[in-house]
Amino acid sequence: YNPARIICGFNYRFGKDALGNTEMLTQFCLQNNIEFCCVEAQTYDKKAISSTVLREYIKNGEIEKANKLLYNGFSFTAEVSHGDARGRTIGFPTANQLYPELLVKPKFGVYISQVTVDGKNYNAITNIGVRPTYKTNTVGCETYIKDFSGDIYGKQMKTRLIKFCLLYTS
């Protein structure tokens, strides 16, 4: 690599055991005639913005706060899978997804959401959790998509959480 400029955050760490820091980068850039910019802490809600703060907002259901700090808001993409078809029998068919295992888990409950299927956006309501009525051990998502009908089984669906609405307890 032959960078002309390196930009990082004030608390950036790198390398084995995170021993590299901004002081090391400053010296490296000076020695190699590379422009260096260290961005100072930015705050929101009286907190320094960080990935830790973003994860806490998501875990606590404070999706609106997280979305203000994320470029495209908090979302995930997963395949639509077959469920038990119970929602269909009461007039509320849902698109079922397994929640991505490695992604931070939002507070379980119901969210106003938006989904993207085949490049088209739809307003929706998404329940994330372990299904309180029909218990499961896996974290799943059931999304009712407003003004939608069609077969989307097996397709990738992007689900963007917009606002936490309802907490349920098991």
ROSE-4610 file (N, C-alpha, C; in Angstrom, 1 decimal, always signed):
// ROSE-4610
residu = [Y/Y/Y/N/N/N/P/P/P/A/A/A/R/R/R/I/I/I/I/I/I/C/C/C/G/G/G/F/F/F/N/N/N/Y/Y/Y/R/R/R/F/F/F/G/G/G/K/K/K/D/D/D/A/A/A/L/L/L/G/G/G/N/N/N/T/T/T/E/E/E/M/M/M/L/L/L/T/T/T/Q/Q/Q/F/F/F/C/C/C/L/L/L/Q/Q/Q/N/N/N/N/N/N/I/I/I/E/E/E/F/F/F/C/C/C/C/C/C/V/V/V/E/E/E/A/A/A/Q/Q/Q/T/T/T/Y/Y/Y/D/D/D/K/K/K/K/K/K/A/A/A/I/I/I/S/S/S/S/S/S/T/T/T/V/V/V/L/L/L/R/R/R/E/E/E/Y/Y/Y/I/I/I/K/K/K/N/N/N/G/G/G/E/E/E/I/I/I/E/E/E/K/K/K/A/A/A/N/N/N/K/K/K/L/L/L/L/L/L/Y/Y/Y/N/N/N/G/G/G/F/F/F/S/S/S/F/F/F/T/T/T/A/A/A/E/E/E/V/V/V/S/S/S/H/H/H/G/G/G/D/D/D/A/A/A/R/R/R/G/G/G/R/R/R/T/T/T/I/I/I/G/G/G/F/F/F/P/P/P/T/T/T/A/A/A/N/N/N/Q/Q/Q/L/L/L/Y/Y/Y/P/P/P/E/E/E/L/L/L/L/L/L/V/V/V/K/K/K/P/P/P/K/K/K/F/F/F/G/G/G/V/V/V/Y/Y/Y/I/I/I/S/S/S/Q/Q/Q/V/V/V/T/T/T/V/V/V/D/D/D/G/G/G/K/K/K/N/N/N/Y/Y/Y/N/N/N/A/A/A/I/I/I/T/T/T/N/N/N/I/I/I/G/G/G/V/V/V/R/R/R/P/P/P/T/T/T/Y/Y/Y/K/K/K/T/T/T/N/N/N/T/T/T/V/V/V/G/G/G/C/C/C/E/E/E/T/T/T/Y/Y/Y/I/I/I/K/K/K/D/D/D/F/F/F/S/S/S/G/G/G/D/D/D/I/I/I/Y/Y/Y/G/G/G/K/K/K/Q/Q/Q/M/M/M/K/K/K/T/T/T/R/R/R/L/L/L/I/I/I/K/K/K/F/F/F/C/C/C/L/L/L/L/L/L/Y/Y/Y/T/T/T/S/S/S]
num = [1/1/1/2/2/2/3/3/3/4/4/4/5/5/5/6/6/6/7/7/7/8/8/8/9/9/9/10/10/10/11/11/11/12/12/12/13/13/13/14/14/14/15/15/15/16/16/16/17/17/17/18/18/18/19/19/19/20/20/20/21/21/21/22/22/22/23/23/23/24/24/24/25/25/25/26/26/26/27/27/27/28/28/28/29/29/29/30/30/30/31/31/31/32/32/32/33/33/33/34/34/34/35/35/35/36/36/36/37/37/37/38/38/38/39/39/39/40/40/40/41/41/41/42/42/42/43/43/43/44/44/44/45/45/45/46/46/46/47/47/47/48/48/48/49/49/49/50/50/50/51/51/51/52/52/52/53/53/53/54/54/54/55/55/55/56/56/56/57/57/57/58/58/58/59/59/59/60/60/60/61/61/61/62/62/62/63/63/63/64/64/64/65/65/65/66/66/66/67/67/67/68/68/68/69/69/69/70/70/70/71/71/71/72/72/72/73/73/73/74/74/74/75/75/75/76/76/76/77/77/77/78/78/78/79/79/79/80/80/80/81/81/81/82/82/82/83/83/83/84/84/84/85/85/85/86/86/86/87/87/87/88/88/88/89/89/89/90/90/90/91/91/91/92/92/92/93/93/93/94/94/94/95/95/95/96/96/96/97/97/97/98/98/98/99/99/99/100/100/100/101/101/101/102/102/102/103/103/103/104/104/104/105/105/105/106/106/106/107/107/107/108/108/108/109/109/109/110/110/110/111/111/111/112/112/112/113/113/113/114/114/114/115/115/115/116/116/116/117/117/117/118/118/118/119/119/119/120/120/120/121/121/121/122/122/122/123/123/123/124/124/124/125/125/125/126/126/126/127/127/127/128/128/128/129/129/129/130/130/130/131/131/131/132/132/132/133/133/133/134/134/134/135/135/135/136/136/136/137/137/137/138/138/138/139/139/139/140/140/140/141/141/141/142/142/142/143/143/143/144/144/144/145/145/145/146/146/146/147/147/147/148/148/148/149/149/149/150/150/150/151/151/151/152/152/152/153/153/153/154/154/154/155/155/155/156/156/156/157/157/157/158/158/158/159/159/159/160/160/160/161/161/161/162/162/162/163/163/163/164/164/164/165/165/165/166/166/166/167/167/167/168/168/168/169/169/169/170/170/170]
x = [+0.8/+0.0/+0.9/+0.3/+1.1/+0.1/-0.4/-1.4/-0.9/-1.8/-1.5/-2.0/-3.0/-3.6/-4.1/-4.0/-4.5/-5.4/-6.6/-7.6/-8.0/-8.1/-8.6/-9.2/-9.9/-10.5/-9.4/-9.8/-8.9/-8.4/-9.2/-8.9/-8.6/-8.2/-7.9/-6.7/-6.9/-5.9/-5.8/-4.6/-4.4/-3.2/-3.1/-2.0/-2.2/-1.1/-1.1/-1.4/-2.3/-2.7/-3.1/-3.5/-3.9/-2.9/-1.6/-0.5/-0.3/-0.7/-0.6/-1.6/-1.2/-2.1/-1.9/-2.6/-2.5/-1.1/-0.4/+0.9/+1.9/+1.8/+2.6/+2.3/+1.0/+0.6/+1.1/+1.1/+1.6/+3.0/+3.8/+5.3/+5.5/+4.8/+4.9/+4.6/+3.5/+3.1/+4.1/+4.7/+5.7/+6.9/+7.4/+8.6/+8.4/+7.1/+6.8/+6.1/+6.1/+5.4/+4.0/+3.2/+1.8/+1.0/+0.0/-0.9/-1.7/-1.8/-2.4/-3.5/-4.6/-5.7/-6.3/-6.3/-6.9/-8.2/-9.3/-10.6/-10.9/-11.2/-11.5/-12.9/-13.1/-14.3/-15.5/-16.5/-17.8/-18.8/-19.7/-20.7/-22.1/-23.0/-24.4/-25.1/-26.1/-26.8/-25.9/-24.9/-23.9/-23.0/-22.8/-21.9/-21.0/-19.7/-18.8/-19.3/-19.5/-20.0/-18.9/-19.4/-18.5/-19.3/-18.7/-19.4/-20.0/-19.4/-20.0/-21.3/-21.3/-22.5/-23.6/-23.3/-24.2/-24.8/-24.0/-24.5/-25.4/-25.1/-26.0/-27.3/-27.3/-28.6/-29.4/-28.8/-29.6/-30.1/-29.2/-29.6/-30.8/-30.8/-31.8/-33.1/-33.1/-34.3/-34.3/-33.2/-33.2/-32.7/-33.5/-33.2/-33.1/-34.0/-34.0/-32.7/-32.1/-30.8/-29.7/-29.7/-28.7/-28.8/-30.1/-30.3/-29.7/-29.8/-29.2/-27.7/-27.1/-25.6/-25.1/-26.0/-25.6/-26.0/-25.2/-25.4/-26.7/-27.0/-28.3/-29.2/-29.0/-29.8/-29.4/-30.0/-29.7/-30.6/-29.9/-30.7/-29.9/-30.6/-30.0/-30.6/-29.9/-30.4/-30.4/-31.5/-31.5/-32.6/-32.4/-33.3/-34.7/-35.8/-37.1/-37.4/-37.8/-38.0/-39.4/-39.8/-41.1/-41.3/-42.4/-42.8/-43.9/-44.7/-45.8/-47.1/-47.1/-48.3/-49.4/-49.2/-50.2/-50.8/-49.8/-50.3/-51.2/-51.0/-51.8/-53.3/-53.4/-54.8/-55.6/-54.9/-55.7/-55.6/-55.2/-55.1/-53.9/-52.8/-51.6/-50.4/-50.3/-49.1/-47.8/-46.8/-45.5/-44.4/-43.4/-42.2/-41.3/-40.8/-40.0/-38.5/-37.6/-36.2/-35.5/-34.4/-33.6/-32.7/-32.6/-31.8/-30.3/-29.5/-28.1/-27.4/-26.8/-26.2/-25.2/-24.3/-23.2/-23.5/-24.7/-25.1/-25.6/-25.3/-25.8/-27.4/-27.8/-29.3/-30.0/-31.0/-31.8/-32.7/-33.3/-34.2/-35.4/-35.8/-36.8/-38.2/-38.9/-40.2/-40.6/-41.5/-42.1/-41.6/-41.2/-40.6/-41.4/-41.6/-41.9/-40.7/-40.9/-39.8/-40.0/-39.0/-39.2/-38.4/-38.9/-38.2/-38.0/-37.0/-36.7/-36.6/-37.5/-37.6/-37.5/-36.7/-36.5/-36.4/-35.6/-35.3/-36.5/-37.6/-38.7/-38.9/-39.1/-39.3/-40.8/-41.0/-42.4/-42.3/-43.4/-43.6/-44.0/-43.5/-43.8/-43.8/-44.1/-44.0/-43.2/-42.2/-41.3/-41.3/-41.5/-41.3/-40.0/-39.1/-37.8/-37.8/-37.5/-37.4/-37.5/-37.9/-38.0/-39.5/-40.4/-41.8/-42.4/-43.0/-43.5/-44.6/-45.4/-46.6/-46.1/-45.3/-44.8/-43.3/-42.9/-41.5/-40.5/-39.4/-38.3/-37.0/-35.9/-34.6/-33.9/-34.2/-33.5/-34.2/-33.3/-33.9/-34.4/-35.6/-36.2/-36.9/-37.3/-38.0/-39.2/-40.3/-41.5/-42.0/-42.1/-42.5/-43.7/-44.7/-45.9/-45.6/-45.7/-45.4/-46.7/-46.8/-48.1/-48.2/-49.4/-49.7/-48.8/-48.6/-47.7/-48.4/-48.3/-48.6/-47.7/-47.3/-46.4/-45.6/-44.9/-44.1/-42.6/-42.1/-40.7/-39.9/-40.4/-39.7/-38.3/-37.3/-36.0/-35.2/-35.9/-35.3/-34.7/-33.7/-33.0/-33.9/-34.2/-35.0/-34.2/-34.1/-33.4/-34.5/-34.2/-35.1/-34.5/-35.1/-34.5/-35.4/-34.9/-35.7/-35.8/-37.0/-37.1/-37.5/-38.4/-38.8/-39.3/-38.8/-39.3/-40.7/-41.6/-43.0/-43.5/-43.1/-43.8/-42.8/-42.7/-42.0/-42.9/-42.5/-43.2/-42.4/-43.0/-42.3/-42.8/-41.9/-42.2/-42.6]
y = [-1.2/+0.0/+1.2/+2.3/+3.5/+4.7/+4.8/+5.7/+7.2/+8.1/+9.5/+10.1/+9.5/+10.0/+8.9/+8.9/+8.0/+8.8/+8.3/+8.9/+7.9/+8.2/+7.3/+8.1/+7.3/+7.9/+8.1/+8.9/+9.3/+8.1/+7.1/+5.9/+4.7/+4.9/+3.7/+2.9/+1.6/+0.6/-0.4/-0.9/-1.9/-2.8/-3.9/-4.8/-5.8/-6.6/-7.7/-7.1/-7.7/-7.2/-5.7/-5.2/-3.8/-2.8/-3.1/-2.3/-1.0/-1.1/+0.1/+1.1/+2.4/+3.5/+4.7/+5.8/+7.0/+7.6/+7.5/+8.1/+7.4/+6.0/+5.3/+5.7/+5.8/+6.2/+7.6/+8.5/+9.9/+9.8/+9.1/+8.9/+8.3/+7.2/+6.5/+7.5/+8.2/+9.1/+10.3/+10.8/+11.8/+11.3/+10.1/+9.5/+9.1/+8.9/+8.5/+9.5/+10.8/+11.9/+11.5/+11.0/+10.7/+11.7/+12.2/+13.1/+12.2/+12.7/+12.0/+12.9/+12.3/+13.0/+12.1/+12.6/+11.9/+12.6/+12.0/+12.6/+12.5/+13.7/+13.7/+13.1/+12.8/+12.2/+13.0/+12.4/+13.0/+12.5/+13.4/+13.0/+13.0/+12.2/+12.2/+11.7/+12.4/+12.0/+12.1/+13.0/+13.2/+12.0/+11.2/+10.1/+10.2/+9.7/+9.6/+8.5/+8.8/+7.9/+6.8/+5.5/+4.4/+3.2/+2.1/+0.9/+0.3/+0.5/+0.0/+0.7/+2.0/+2.8/+2.4/+2.2/+1.7/+0.4/-0.6/-1.9/-1.8/-0.9/-0.8/-0.2/+0.8/+1.4/+0.2/-0.6/-1.7/-2.7/-3.1/-4.1/-3.6/-2.3/-1.6/-1.2/-1.5/-1.2/+0.3/+1.0/+2.4/+2.6/+2.0/+1.9/+3.3/+4.2/+5.5/+6.2/+6.1/+6.7/+6.0/+4.7/+4.0/+4.4/+4.5/+4.9/+6.3/+7.2/+8.5/+8.5/+7.5/+7.4/+6.5/+5.7/+4.8/+5.3/+5.2/+5.8/+5.4/+4.1/+3.6/+3.0/+3.3/+2.7/+1.2/+0.7/-0.7/-1.6/-2.6/-3.5/-4.8/-5.9/-7.1/-7.8/-8.7/-9.4/-10.9/-11.6/-13.0/-13.6/-14.9/-15.6/-15.7/-15.6/-15.8/-17.3/-17.8/-19.3/-19.6/-20.8/-21.3/-21.3/-20.8/-20.8/-21.8/-21.6/-22.5/-22.2/-21.0/-20.5/-20.2/-19.9/-19.5/-18.1/-17.2/-15.8/-15.7/-16.6/-16.6/-16.9/-17.8/-18.3/-17.2/-16.2/-15.1/-13.8/-13.9/-12.7/-11.8/-12.3/-11.6/-12.5/-12.8/-13.7/-13.0/-13.7/-13.1/-13.8/-13.0/-13.5/-13.8/-15.0/-15.5/-15.5/-15.1/-15.1/-15.6/-16.3/-16.5/-15.3/-14.8/-13.6/-14.0/-13.2/-13.5/-13.7/-14.9/-15.3/-14.4/-13.8/-13.0/-11.5/-11.1/-9.7/-9.4/-8.2/-7.8/-8.0/-8.5/-8.8/-7.6/-7.2/-6.1/-6.6/-5.6/-6.0/-6.7/-7.8/-8.6/-7.9/-7.9/-7.2/-6.9/-5.9/-5.6/-4.2/-4.1/-2.9/-2.5/-1.2/-0.7/-0.9/-1.3/-1.7/-1.3/-1.5/-1.4/-2.6/-3.2/-4.3/-4.1/-4.7/-4.6/-6.0/-6.2/-7.5/-7.2/-7.9/-7.7/-6.2/-5.5/-4.1/-3.1/-3.6/-2.7/-2.6/-1.4/-1.2/-1.3/-1.8/-2.0/-1.6/-1.0/-0.7/-2.0/-2.2/-3.5/-3.4/-4.5/-4.6/-5.9/-5.9/-7.0/-7.4/-8.7/-9.2/-9.9/-9.6/-10.3/-10.9/-12.2/-12.9/-14.4/-15.1/-16.5/-17.0/-16.2/-16.5/-16.9/-15.9/-16.2/-17.2/-17.3/-18.2/-19.6/-19.7/-21.0/-21.0/-21.4/-21.2/-21.9/-21.2/-21.8/-21.3/-22.0/-21.6/-20.7/-20.6/-19.7/-18.4/-17.3/-16.0/-15.9/-15.5/-15.4/-14.0/-13.8/-12.6/-13.0/-12.4/-12.6/-11.2/-11.0/-9.7/-9.7/-8.8/-8.6/-7.4/-7.7/-6.7/-6.1/-4.8/-4.1/-4.0/-4.2/-4.1/-5.0/-6.2/-7.1/-8.5/-9.1/-10.5/-11.0/-12.2/-12.9/-13.9/-14.7/-15.8/-15.3/-15.2/-14.7/-15.8/-17.0/-18.0/-18.3/-18.3/-18.6/-17.3/-16.2/-14.9/-14.2/-13.4/-12.6/-11.4/-11.0/-9.9/-9.0/-7.7/-6.8/-6.2/-6.3/-5.8/-4.6/-3.5/-2.3/-1.9/-1.9/-1.6/-0.1/+0.4/+1.9/+2.4/+1.7/+2.1/+1.0/+0.9/-0.2/+0.2/-0.7/-0.4/-1.2/-2.4/-3.3/-4.3/-4.3/-5.4/-6.5/-7.7/-8.8/-9.6/-10.3/-11.1/-12.5/-13.4/-14.9/-15.5]
z = [+0.0/+0.0/+0.0/-0.6/-0.6/-0.3/+1.0/+1.3/+1.3/+0.9/+0.9/+2.2/+2.8/+4.0/+4.9/+6.2/+7.1/+8.1/+8.3/+9.2/+10.2/+11.4/+12.4/+13.6/+14.5/+15.6/+16.8/+17.7/+18.8/+19.6/+19.7/+20.6/+19.7/+18.5/+17.6/+18.1/+18.1/+18.5/+17.4/+17.2/+16.1/+16.5/+15.7/+15.9/+17.0/+17.2/+18.2/+19.6/+20.2/+21.6/+21.6/+20.4/+20.3/+20.9/+20.6/+21.1/+20.3/+19.0/+18.2/+18.5/+18.4/+18.8/+17.9/+18.2/+17.4/+17.4/+18.6/+18.7/+17.7/+17.6/+16.7/+15.2/+15.0/+13.6/+13.3/+14.2/+14.0/+13.6/+14.3/+14.0/+12.7/+12.4/+11.1/+10.0/+10.1/+9.0/+8.8/+9.9/+9.8/+9.1/+9.5/+8.8/+7.4/+7.0/+5.6/+4.7/+5.2/+4.5/+4.1/+5.1/+4.9/+5.7/+5.2/+5.9/+6.9/+8.2/+9.2/+9.9/+10.1/+10.8/+11.9/+13.1/+14.2/+14.6/+14.4/+14.7/+16.2/+16.8/+18.2/+18.5/+19.8/+20.2/+19.8/+19.3/+18.9/+19.9/+20.3/+21.3/+20.8/+21.4/+21.1/+22.4/+22.8/+24.0/+25.2/+25.2/+26.3/+26.4/+25.4/+25.4/+24.2/+24.4/+23.3/+22.3/+21.1/+20.1/+19.9/+20.0/+19.9/+19.5/+19.0/+18.7/+20.0/+21.1/+22.4/+22.7/+22.5/+22.7/+21.8/+20.5/+19.5/+19.9/+20.3/+20.7/+21.9/+22.8/+24.0/+23.6/+22.7/+22.2/+21.6/+20.7/+20.1/+21.1/+22.0/+23.0/+23.9/+24.1/+25.0/+24.2/+22.9/+22.1/+21.7/+21.9/+21.6/+20.1/+19.2/+17.8/+17.2/+17.6/+17.0/+17.3/+18.4/+18.7/+17.9/+17.8/+17.0/+15.5/+15.0/+13.6/+13.3/+14.3/+14.0/+13.8/+14.4/+14.3/+13.2/+12.7/+11.6/+10.2/+9.3/+8.0/+7.3/+7.3/+6.8/+7.8/+9.1/+10.2/+10.4/+11.5/+11.9/+11.1/+10.4/+9.6/+9.5/+9.1/+8.8/+7.6/+7.0/+5.8/+6.1/+5.9/+6.1/+5.1/+4.9/+4.1/+4.7/+3.9/+4.4/+4.4/+5.5/+5.7/+6.0/+5.8/+6.2/+7.7/+8.1/+9.6/+9.8/+10.8/+11.1/+10.4/+9.7/+9.0/+9.9/+11.1/+12.1/+11.8/+11.4/+11.1/+10.0/+9.0/+7.8/+8.2/+9.1/+9.5/+10.2/+10.7/+11.4/+10.6/+9.4/+8.5/+8.6/+9.2/+9.3/+9.0/+7.7/+7.3/+7.6/+8.0/+8.3/+7.5/+7.3/+6.7/+7.8/+7.9/+9.0/+8.6/+9.5/+9.3/+10.6/+10.4/+11.6/+11.8/+13.0/+13.2/+13.1/+12.4/+12.2/+13.5/+13.7/+15.0/+15.5/+14.7/+15.1/+15.3/+14.9/+15.0/+16.4/+16.9/+18.2/+18.2/+19.3/+19.4/+20.0/+19.3/+19.8/+20.9/+21.6/+22.7/+22.1/+22.7/+22.2/+22.3/+21.2/+21.2/+19.8/+19.7/+18.4/+18.0/+16.7/+16.1/+14.9/+14.7/+13.4/+12.5/+11.3/+10.5/+9.0/+8.2/+6.8/+6.2/+5.2/+4.6/+3.1/+2.6/+1.2/+0.6/-0.3/-1.0/-2.5/-3.2/-4.7/-5.1/-4.2/-4.5/-4.2/-3.7/-3.3/-1.8/-1.3/+0.1/+0.5/+1.7/+2.3/+3.7/+4.2/+5.6/+6.3/+7.5/+8.2/+9.7/+10.3/+11.8/+12.0/+12.8/+13.0/+14.5/+14.8/+16.1/+16.2/+17.1/+17.3/+18.6/+18.7/+19.9/+19.8/+20.8/+20.8/+20.8/+20.3/+20.2/+21.5/+22.2/+23.6/+23.6/+22.6/+22.6/+22.3/+21.3/+20.8/+21.0/+22.2/+22.6/+21.6/+21.3/+20.6/+21.2/+21.0/+21.5/+20.6/+19.4/+18.4/+18.3/+18.1/+18.0/+16.5/+16.4/+15.1/+14.9/+13.7/+13.3/+12.5/+12.9/+12.2/+11.7/+10.5/+9.9/+9.1/+9.6/+8.8/+7.8/+6.5/+5.5/+5.0/+5.3/+4.9/+3.3/+2.8/+1.4/+0.6/+1.0/+0.2/+0.1/-1.0/-1.2/-2.2/-2.0/-2.9/-2.2/-3.0/-2.5/-2.4/-1.2/-1.0/-0.3/-0.1/+0.6/-0.2/+0.6/+0.0/-0.4/-0.5/-0.9/+0.3/+0.0/+1.0/+1.2/+2.5/+2.8/+3.8/+3.5/+4.4/+5.3/+6.6/+7.6/+8.3/+8.3/+9.0/+10.1/+11.3/+12.5/+12.6/+12.9/+12.9/+14.3/+15.0/+16.3/+17.2/+18.4/+19.3/+19.8/+19.8/+20.1/+21.4/+21.5/+22.5/+23.0/+24.3/+25.0/+25.4/+25.2/+25.8/+26.8/+27.6/+28.6/+28.4/+28.7/+28.5/+29.9]
